[in-house]
Amino acid sequence: MTKREVITAMLSDVAVNGNADYVAYLENEIKLLDKKNARAKSAPKKADQFIDAVYGALTGDPQLIADIADKVGISAAKATARLNKLVADGKAVKGSVKVGKAKKVTYCLG
């Protein structure tokens, strides 16, 4: 049950309807929810802010995440998120390479 559903159910209750303070408070909560939803819908998607830069940093040769992140100037976590999106879109290929005893994830153009 969502917050809006709870508030709507409370407003339909006879005990709450008898108290003007309760009704005013609950109606204000619904207005706040509406305002929050409007902001969320109008906010630009920030996740794709660096995706073009990450795509531009890819080459035909496998590269480590840290190297790609350094080229673009973002953290490895942000680079990984964009790289996974590029793999899902078929624009990049995910692989792995053994560095010492560890396996490292690599990415290249798809």
C-alpha positions, 0 to 999 in steps of 0.5 A: 500500500502506498502512502497516497493510498493510506492517506486517501483511506484515512480521509474516507474514515468518519473519525478523521473527517470529523476533525478539521485539523486531521483533514487539513494535514492529510490534504497537505500531505497529498499536495506534497506528494503531488509536488514531489512527483512533479519534480521527479518527472521533470528532472533530467536523467543524469545517468546518461550524462557521461555515456557518450564520453565513455563510448568515445573512450572505447577502442577495439582493444580490450581496456580495463575499467580503471583505464576507461574511467581515467580517460573520461575523468570519472570514477570506476563505479560511474564508468562501470554503470555506463559500460554495462548500459553500452553492453546491454545496448550492443555497443560494447563487449564485456570480457575478462583478462587475467592480471596476476592471480586476479581476473579483471573485467575489460570492455571494448567496442562491440 
